[in-house]
Amino acid sequence: MMSLSVIGGIAGLLLGVGSLIFSRMLAGRVDLPETRKALHISGIIQLIFFPVAGWFVVPLLFGE
């Protein structure tokens, strides 16, 4: 059985990947290169942040 931390990390990773895909799709529709770069960086940061946050937050919410 997986611990709540691992489940939270996996859920955060899935959310981060979804956010990265959405940011990349949105960046393809933007005209300004600065905005496009900011969306790419934002997507990468979220890909890193969401799994880490899920690792720590889920056990706090559901008590392990």
Distance bins in CASP14 RR format, pairs under 12 A and 6 or more apart:
PFRMAT RR
TARGET T0000
AUTHOR 0000-0000-0000
RMODE 2
METHOD distances of the structure
MODEL  1
1 7 0 0 0 0 1 0 0 0 0 0 0
1 64 0 0 0 0 0 1 0 0 0 0 0
2 8 0 0 0 0 1 0 0 0 0 0 0
2 9 0 0 0 0 1 0 0 0 0 0 0
2 10 0 0 0 0 1 0 0 0 0 0 0
2 11 0 0 0 0 0 1 0 0 0 0 0
2 55 0 0 0 0 0 1 0 0 0 0 0
2 58 0 0 0 0 0 1 0 0 0 0 0
2 59 0 0 0 0 0 1 0 0 0 0 0
2 64 0 0 0 0 0 1 0 0 0 0 0
3 9 0 0 0 0 0 1 0 0 0 0 0
3 10 0 0 0 0 0 1 0 0 0 0 0
3 55 0 0 0 0 1 0 0 0 0 0 0
3 58 0 0 0 0 1 0 0 0 0 0 0
3 59 1 0 0 1 0 0 0 0 0 0 0
3 62 0 0 0 0 0 1 0 0 0 0 0
3 63 0 0 0 0 0 1 0 0 0 0 0
3 64 1 0 0 1 0 0 0 0 0 0 0
4 10 0 0 0 0 0 1 0 0 0 0 0
4 11 0 0 0 0 0 1 0 0 0 0 0
4 54 0 0 0 0 1 0 0 0 0 0 0
4 55 0 0 0 0 1 0 0 0 0 0 0
4 56 0 0 0 0 0 1 0 0 0 0 0
4 57 0 0 0 0 1 0 0 0 0 0 0
4 58 1 0 1 0 0 0 0 0 0 0 0
4 59 1 0 1 0 0 0 0 0 0 0 0
4 60 0 0 0 0 1 0 0 0 0 0 0
4 61 0 0 0 0 1 0 0 0 0 0 0
4 62 1 0 1 0 0 0 0 0 0 0 0
4 63 1 0 0 1 0 0 0 0 0 0 0
4 64 1 0 1 0 0 0 0 0 0 0 0
5 11 0 0 0 0 0 1 0 0 0 0 0
5 12 0 0 0 0 0 1 0 0 0 0 0
5 51 0 0 0 0 0 1 0 0 0 0 0
5 52 0 0 0 0 0 1 0 0 0 0 0
5 53 0 0 0 0 0 1 0 0 0 0 0
5 54 1 0 0 1 0 0 0 0 0 0 0
5 55 1 0 1 0 0 0 0 0 0 0 0
5 56 1 0 0 1 0 0 0 0 0 0 0
5 57 0 0 0 0 1 0 0 0 0 0 0
5 58 1 0 0 1 0 0 0 0 0 0 0
5 59 1 0 1 0 0 0 0 0 0 0 0
5 60 0 0 0 0 0 1 0 0 0 0 0
5 61 0 0 0 0 0 1 0 0 0 0 0
5 62 0 0 0 0 0 1 0 0 0 0 0
5 63 0 0 0 0 0 1 0 0 0 0 0
5 64 1 0 0 1 0 0 0 0 0 0 0
6 12 0 0 0 0 0 1 0 0 0 0 0
6 13 0 0 0 0 0 1 0 0 0 0 0
6 51 0 0 0 0 0 1 0 0 0 0 0
6 54 0 0 0 0 1 0 0 0 0 0 0
6 55 1 0 0 1 0 0 0 0 0 0 0
6 58 0 0 0 0 1 0 0 0 0 0 0
6 59 0 0 0 0 1 0 0 0 0 0 0
6 64 0 0 0 0 0 1 0 0 0 0 0
7 13 0 0 0 0 0 1 0 0 0 0 0
7 14 0 0 0 0 0 1 0 0 0 0 0
7 51 0 0 0 0 0 1 0 0 0 0 0
7 54 0 0 0 0 1 0 0 0 0 0 0
7 55 0 0 0 0 1 0 0 0 0 0 0
7 57 0 0 0 0 0 1 0 0 0 0 0
7 58 1 0 0 1 0 0 0 0 0 0 0
7 59 0 0 0 0 1 0 0 0 0 0 0
7 61 0 0 0 0 0 1 0 0 0 0 0
7 62 0 0 0 0 1 0 0 0 0 0 0
7 63 0 0 0 0 0 1 0 0 0 0 0
7 64 0 0 0 0 1 0 0 0 0 0 0
8 14 0 0 0 0 1 0 0 0 0 0 0
8 15 0 0 0 0 1 0 0 0 0 0 0
8 16 0 0 0 0 0 1 0 0 0 0 0
8 50 0 0 0 0 1 0 0 0 0 0 0
8 51 1 0 0 1 0 0 0 0 0 0 0
8 52 0 0 0 0 0 1 0 0 0 0 0
8 53 0 0 0 0 1 0 0 0 0 0 0
8 54 1 0 1 0 0 0 0 0 0 0 0
8 55 1 0 0 1 0 0 0 0 0 0 0
8 56 0 0 0 0 1 0 0 0 0 0 0
8 57 1 0 0 1 0 0 0 0 0 0 0
8 58 1 1 0 0 0 0 0 0 0 0 0
8 59 0 0 0 0 1 0 0 0 0 0 0
8 60 0 0 0 0 0 1 0 0 0 0 0
8 61 0 0 0 0 1 0 0 0 0 0 0
8 62 0 0 0 0 1 0 0 0 0 0 0
8 64 0 0 0 0 0 1 0 0 0 0 0
9 15 0 0 0 0 1 0 0 0 0 0 0
9 16 0 0 0 0 0 1 0 0 0 0 0
9 17 0 0 0 0 0 1 0 0 0 0 0
9 47 0 0 0 0 0 1 0 0 0 0 0
9 48 0 0 0 0 0 1 0 0 0 0 0
9 49 0 0 0 0 0 1 0 0 0 0 0
9 50 1 0 0 1 0 0 0 0 0 0 0
9 51 1 0 1 0 0 0 0 0 0 0 0
9 52 1 0 0 1 0 0 0 0 0 0 0
9 53 0 0 0 0 1 0 0 0 0 0 0
9 54 1 0 1 0 0 0 0 0 0 0 0
9 55 1 0 1 0 0 0 0 0 0 0 0
9 56 0 0 0 0 1 0 0 0 0 0 0
9 57 0 0 0 0 1 0 0 0 0 0 0
9 58 1 0 0 1 0 0 0 0 0 0 0
9 59 0 0 0 0 0 1 0 0 0 0 0
10 16 0 0 0 0 0 1 0 0 0 0 0
10 17 0 0 0 0 0 1 0 0 0 0 0
10 50 0 0 0 0 0 1 0 0 0 0 0
10 51 1 0 0 1 0 0 0 0 0 0 0
10 54 0 0 0 0 1 0 0 0 0 0 0
10 55 0 0 0 0 1 0 0 0 0 0 0
10 58 0 0 0 0 1 0 0 0 0 0 0
11 17 0 0 0 0 0 1 0 0 0 0 0
11 18 0 0 0 0 0 1 0 0 0 0 0
11 50 0 0 0 0 1 0 0 0 0 0 0
11 51 0 0 0 0 1 0 0 0 0 0 0
11 53 0 0 0 0 0 1 0 0 0 0 0
11 54 1 0 0 1 0 0 0 0 0 0 0
11 55 0 0 0 0 1 0 0 0 0 0 0
11 57 0 0 0 0 1 0 0 0 0 0 0
11 58 1 0 0 1 0 0 0 0 0 0 0
11 61 0 0 0 0 0 1 0 0 0 0 0
11 62 0 0 0 0 0 1 0 0 0 0 0
12 18 0 0 0 0 1 0 0 0 0 0 0
12 19 0 0 0 0 1 0 0 0 0 0 0
12 20 0 0 0 0 0 1 0 0 0 0 0
12 46 0 0 0 0 1 0 0 0 0 0 0
12 47 0 0 0 0 1 0 0 0 0 0 0
12 48 0 0 0 0 0 1 0 0 0 0 0
12 49 0 0 0 0 1 0 0 0 0 0 0
12 50 1 0 1 0 0 0 0 0 0 0 0
12 51 1 0 1 0 0 0 0 0 0 0 0
12 52 0 0 0 0 1 0 0 0 0 0 0
12 53 1 0 0 1 0 0 0 0 0 0 0
12 54 1 0 1 0 0 0 0 0 0 0 0
12 55 0 0 0 0 1 0 0 0 0 0 0
12 56 0 0 0 0 0 1 0 0 0 0 0
12 57 0 0 0 0 1 0 0 0 0 0 0
12 58 0 0 0 0 1 0 0 0 0 0 0
13 19 0 0 0 0 0 1 0 0 0 0 0
13 20 0 0 0 0 0 1 0 0 0 0 0
13 46 0 0 0 0 0 1 0 0 0 0 0
13 47 1 0 0 1 0 0 0 0 0 0 0
13 48 0 0 0 0 1 0 0 0 0 0 0
13 49 0 0 0 0 0 1 0 0 0 0 0
13 50 1 0 0 1 0 0 0 0 0 0 0
13 51 1 0 1 0 0 0 0 0 0 0 0
13 52 0 0 0 0 1 0 0 0 0 0 0
13 53 0 0 0 0 0 1 0 0 0 0 0
13 54 0 0 0 0 1 0 0 0 0 0 0
13 55 0 0 0 0 1 0 0 0 0 0 0
14 20 0 0 0 0 0 1 0 0 0 0 0
14 21 0 0 0 0 0 1 0 0 0 0 0
14 46 0 0 0 0 0 1 0 0 0 0 0
14 47 0 0 0 0 0 1 0 0 0 0 0
14 50 0 0 0 0 1 0 0 0 0 0 0
14 51 0 0 0 0 1 0 0 0 0 0 0
14 54 0 0 0 0 0 1 0 0 0 0 0
15 21 0 0 0 0 0 1 0 0 0 0 0
15 22 0 0 0 0 0 1 0 0 0 0 0
15 43 0 0 0 0 0 1 0 0 0 0 0
15 46 0 0 0 0 1 0 0 0 0 0 0
15 47 0 0 0 0 1 0 0 0 0 0 0
15 48 0 0 0 0 0 1 0 0 0 0 0
15 49 0 0 0 0 1 0 0 0 0 0 0
15 50 1 0 1 0 0 0 0 0 0 0 0
15 51 0 0 0 0 1 0 0 0 0 0 0
15 52 0 0 0 0 0 1 0 0 0 0 0
15 53 0 0 0 0 1 0 0 0 0 0 0
15 54 0 0 0 0 1 0 0 0 0 0 0
15 57 0 0 0 0 0 1 0 0 0 0 0
15 58 0 0 0 0 0 1 0 0 0 0 0
16 22 0 0 0 0 1 0 0 0 0 0 0
16 23 0 0 0 0 1 0 0 0 0 0 0
16 24 0 0 0 0 0 1 0 0 0 0 0
16 42 0 0 0 0 0 1 0 0 0 0 0
16 43 1 0 0 1 0 0 0 0 0 0 0
16 44 0 0 0 0 1 0 0 0 0 0 0
16 45 0 0 0 0 1 0 0 0 0 0 0
16 46 1 0 1 0 0 0 0 0 0 0 0
16 47 1 0 1 0 0 0 0 0 0 0 0
16 48 0 0 0 0 1 0 0 0 0 0 0
16 49 0 0 0 0 1 0 0 0 0 0 0
16 50 1 0 1 0 0 0 0 0 0 0 0
16 51 1 0 0 1 0 0 0 0 0 0 0
16 52 0 0 0 0 0 1 0 0 0 0 0
16 53 0 0 0 0 0 1 0 0 0 0 0
16 54 0 0 0 0 0 1 0 0 0 0 0
17 23 0 0 0 0 0 1 0 0 0 0 0
17 24 0 0 0 0 0 1 0 0 0 0 0
17 43 0 0 0 0 1 0 0 0 0 0 0
17 44 0 0 0 0 0 1 0 0 0 0 0
17 46 0 0 0 0 1 0 0 0 0 0 0
17 47 1 0 0 1 0 0 0 0 0 0 0
17 48 0 0 0 0 0 1 0 0 0 0 0
17 50 0 0 0 0 1 0 0 0 0 0 0
17 51 0 0 0 0 1 0 0 0 0 0 0
18 24 0 0 0 0 1 0 0 0 0 0 0
18 25 0 0 0 0 1 0 0 0 0 0 0
18 26 0 0 0 0 0 1 0 0 0 0 0
18 43 0 0 0 0 1 0 0 0 0 0 0
18 46 0 0 0 0 1 0 0 0 0 0 0
18 47 0 0 0 0 1 0 0 0 0 0 0
18 50 0 0 0 0 1 0 0 0 0 0 0
19 25 0 0 0 0 0 1 0 0 0 0 0
19 26 0 0 0 0 0 1 0 0 0 0 0
19 39 0 0 0 0 0 1 0 0 0 0 0
19 40 0 0 0 0 0 1 0 0 0 0 0
19 42 0 0 0 0 1 0 0 0 0 0 0
19 43 1 0 1 0 0 0 0 0 0 0 0
19 44 0 0 0 0 1 0 0 0 0 0 0
19 45 0 0 0 0 1 0 0 0 0 0 0
19 46 1 0 1 0 0 0 0 0 0 0 0
19 47 1 0 0 1 0 0 0 0 0 0 0
19 48 0 0 0 0 0 1 0 0 0 0 0
19 49 0 0 0 0 1 0 0 0 0 0 0
19 50 1 0 0 1 0 0 0 0 0 0 0
19 51 0 0 0 0 0 1 0 0 0 0 0
20 26 0 0 0 0 0 1 0 0 0 0 0
20 27 0 0 0 0 0 1 0 0 0 0 0
20 39 0 0 0 0 1 0 0 0 0 0 0
20 40 0 0 0 0 1 0 0 0 0 0 0
20 41 0 0 0 0 0 1 0 0 0 0 0
20 42 0 0 0 0 1 0 0 0 0 0 0
20 43 1 0 1 0 0 0 0 0 0 0 0
20 44 1 0 0 1 0 0 0 0 0 0 0
20 45 0 0 0 0 1 0 0 0 0 0 0
20 46 1 0 0 1 0 0 0 0 0 0 0
20 47 1 0 1 0 0 0 0 0 0 0 0
20 48 0 0 0 0 0 1 0 0 0 0 0
20 49 0 0 0 0 0 1 0 0 0 0 0
20 50 0 0 0 0 1 0 0 0 0 0 0
20 51 0 0 0 0 0 1 0 0 0 0 0
21 27 0 0 0 0 0 1 0 0 0 0 0
21 28 0 0 0 0 0 1 0 0 0 0 0
21 39 0 0 0 0 0 1 0 0 0 0 0
21 40 0 0 0 0 0 1 0 0 0 0 0
21 43 0 0 0 0 1 0 0 0 0 0 0
21 46 0 0 0 0 0 1 0 0 0 0 0
21 47 0 0 0 0 1 0 0 0 0 0 0
22 28 0 0 0 0 0 1 0 0 0 0 0
22 29 0 0 0 0 0 1 0 0 0 0 0
22 39 0 0 0 0 1 0 0 0 0 0 0
22 40 0 0 0 0 0 1 0 0 0 0 0
22 42 0 0 0 0 0 1 0 0 0 0 0
22 43 0 0 0 0 1 0 0 0 0 0 0
22 46 0 0 0 0 1 0 0 0 0 0 0
22 47 0 0 0 0 0 1 0 0 0 0 0
23 29 0 0 0 0 0 1 0 0 0 0 0
23 30 0 0 0 0 0 1 0 0 0 0 0
23 35 0 0 0 0 0 1 0 0 0 0 0
23 36 0 0 0 0 1 0 0 0 0 0 0
23 37 0 0 0 0 0 1 0 0 0 0 0
23 38 0 0 0 0 1 0 0 0 0 0 0
23 39 1 0 1 0 0 0 0 0 0 0 0
23 40 1 0 0 1 0 0 0 0 0 0 0
23 41 0 0 0 0 1 0 0 0 0 0 0
23 42 1 0 1 0 0 0 0 0 0 0 0
23 43 1 0 1 0 0 0 0 0 0 0 0
23 44 0 0 0 0 1 0 0 0 0 0 0
23 45 0 0 0 0 1 0 0 0 0 0 0
23 46 1 0 0 1 0 0 0 0 0 0 0
23 47 0 0 0 0 1 0 0 0 0 0 0
24 30 0 0 0 0 0 1 0 0 0 0 0
24 36 0 0 0 0 1 0 0 0 0 0 0
24 37 0 0 0 0 0 1 0 0 0 0 0
24 39 1 0 0 1 0 0 0 0 0 0 0
24 40 1 0 0 1 0 0 0 0 0 0 0
24 41 0 0 0 0 0 1 0 0 0 0 0
24 42 0 0 0 0 0 1 0 0 0 0 0
24 43 1 0 0 1 0 0 0 0 0 0 0
24 44 0 0 0 0 0 1 0 0 0 0 0
24 46 0 0 0 0 0 1 0 0 0 0 0
24 47 0 0 0 0 0 1 0 0 0 0 0
25 36 0 0 0 0 0 1 0 0 0 0 0
25 39 0 0 0 0 1 0 0 0 0 0 0
25 40 0 0 0 0 0 1 0 0 0 0 0
25 43 0 0 0 0 0 1 0 0 0 0 0
26 35 0 0 0 0 1 0 0 0 0 0 0
26 36 0 0 0 0 1 0 0 0 0 0 0
26 38 0 0 0 0 0 1 0 0 0 0 0
26 39 1 0 1 0 0 0 0 0 0 0 0
26 40 0 0 0 0 0 1 0 0 0 0 0
26 42 0 0 0 0 1 0 0 0 0 0 0
26 43 0 0 0 0 1 0 0 0 0 0 0
27 33 0 0 0 0 1 0 0 0 0 0 0
27 34 0 0 0 0 0 1 0 0 0 0 0
27 35 1 0 0 1 0 0 0 0 0 0 0
27 36 1 0 1 0 0 0 0 0 0 0 0
27 37 0 0 0 0 1 0 0 0 0 0 0
27 38 0 0 0 0 1 0 0 0 0 0 0
27 39 1 0 1 0 0 0 0 0 0 0 0
27 40 1 0 1 0 0 0 0 0 0 0 0
27 41 0 0 0 0 0 1 0 0 0 0 0
27 42 0 0 0 0 1 0 0 0 0 0 0
27 43 0 0 0 0 1 0 0 0 0 0 0
27 44 0 0 0 0 0 1 0 0 0 0 0
28 35 0 0 0 0 0 1 0 0 0 0 0
28 36 1 0 0 1 0 0 0 0 0 0 0
28 37 0 0 0 0 0 1 0 0 0 0 0
28 39 0 0 0 0 1 0 0 0 0 0 0
28 40 0 0 0 0 1 0 0 0 0 0 0
29 35 0 0 0 0 0 1 0 0 0 0 0
29 36 0 0 0 0 1 0 0 0 0 0 0
29 39 0 0 0 0 1 0 0 0 0 0 0
30 36 1 0 1 0 0 0 0 0 0 0 0
30 37 0 0 0 0 1 0 0 0 0 0 0
30 38 0 0 0 0 1 0 0 0 0 0 0
30 39 1 0 0 1 0 0 0 0 0 0 0
30 40 0 0 0 0 0 1 0 0 0 0 0
32 38 0 0 0 0 1 0 0 0 0 0 0
32 39 0 0 0 0 0 1 0 0 0 0 0
33 39 0 0 0 0 0 1 0 0 0 0 0
33 40 0 0 0 0 0 1 0 0 0 0 0
34 40 0 0 0 0 0 1 0 0 0 0 0
34 41 0 0 0 0 0 1 0 0 0 0 0
35 41 0 0 0 0 0 1 0 0 0 0 0
35 42 0 0 0 0 0 1 0 0 0 0 0
36 42 0 0 0 0 0 1 0 0 0 0 0
36 43 0 0 0 0 0 1 0 0 0 0 0
37 43 0 0 0 0 0 1 0 0 0 0 0
37 44 0 0 0 0 0 1 0 0 0 0 0
38 44 0 0 0 0 0 1 0 0 0 0 0
38 45 0 0 0 0 0 1 0 0 0 0 0
39 45 0 0 0 0 0 1 0 0 0 0 0
39 46 0 0 0 0 0 1 0 0 0 0 0
40 46 0 0 0 0 0 1 0 0 0 0 0
40 47 0 0 0 0 0 1 0 0 0 0 0
41 47 0 0 0 0 0 1 0 0 0 0 0
41 48 0 0 0 0 0 1 0 0 0 0 0
42 48 0 0 0 0 0 1 0 0 0 0 0
42 49 0 0 0 0 0 1 0 0 0 0 0
43 49 0 0 0 0 1 0 0 0 0 0 0
43 50 0 0 0 0 1 0 0 0 0 0 0
44 50 0 0 0 0 0 1 0 0 0 0 0
45 51 0 0 0 0 0 1 0 0 0 0 0
45 52 0 0 0 0 0 1 0 0 0 0 0
45 53 0 0 0 0 0 1 0 0 0 0 0
46 52 0 0 0 0 0 1 0 0 0 0 0
46 53 0 0 0 0 1 0 0 0 0 0 0
47 53 0 0 0 0 0 1 0 0 0 0 0
48 54 0 0 0 0 0 1 0 0 0 0 0
48 55 0 0 0 0 0 1 0 0 0 0 0
49 55 0 0 0 0 0 1 0 0 0 0 0
49 56 0 0 0 0 0 1 0 0 0 0 0
49 57 0 0 0 0 0 1 0 0 0 0 0
50 56 0 0 0 0 0 1 0 0 0 0 0
50 57 0 0 0 0 1 0 0 0 0 0 0
50 58 0 0 0 0 0 1 0 0 0 0 0
51 57 0 0 0 0 0 1 0 0 0 0 0
51 58 0 0 0 0 0 1 0 0 0 0 0
52 58 0 0 0 0 0 1 0 0 0 0 0
53 59 0 0 0 0 0 1 0 0 0 0 0
53 60 0 0 0 0 0 1 0 0 0 0 0
53 61 0 0 0 0 0 1 0 0 0 0 0
54 60 0 0 0 0 1 0 0 0 0 0 0
54 61 0 0 0 0 1 0 0 0 0 0 0
54 62 0 0 0 0 0 1 0 0 0 0 0
55 64 0 0 0 0 0 1 0 0 0 0 0
56 63 0 0 0 0 0 1 0 0 0 0 0
56 64 0 0 0 0 0 1 0 0 0 0 0
57 63 0 0 0 0 0 1 0 0 0 0 0
57 64 0 0 0 0 0 1 0 0 0 0 0
58 64 0 0 0 0 1 0 0 0 0 0 0
END
